[in-house]
Amino acid sequence: MKREIVRQLRRGQTMAEQKMWWHLRSRAFAGYKFCRQFLIGPFVADFCCRSRKSIVELDGGHHAETEDYDNLRTIYLEQRVLRALRDRPALPSPGTGEGGRRPDEG
């Protein structure tokens, strides 16, 4: 059941997740192996590097509505000696659906 959910998440990746995966796959990032949509307990991490015990989470628009859930998930993962790196993808440029500027660039 959970494996099917993971498969669906892989097929339905956001543009930000696709771009991140392009940089992480095939040990392209500093030689580290990453997995995408990785099942950890009851949660699915966007990307996971098991050798570094690190996960990368891309927080899209829906994460603003699930902030409490995301915080609980981060606590759960960090208690299992995993380091959670969270990033909010760039805001979309008007009419393009693509990233334009980062939220911290005001």
Summary of the structure (lengths in Angstrom):
residues: 106
radius of gyration: 14.2
end to end distance: 42.0
largest distance: 42.0
contacts: 252
relative contact order: 0.14
helix: 41%
strand: 28%
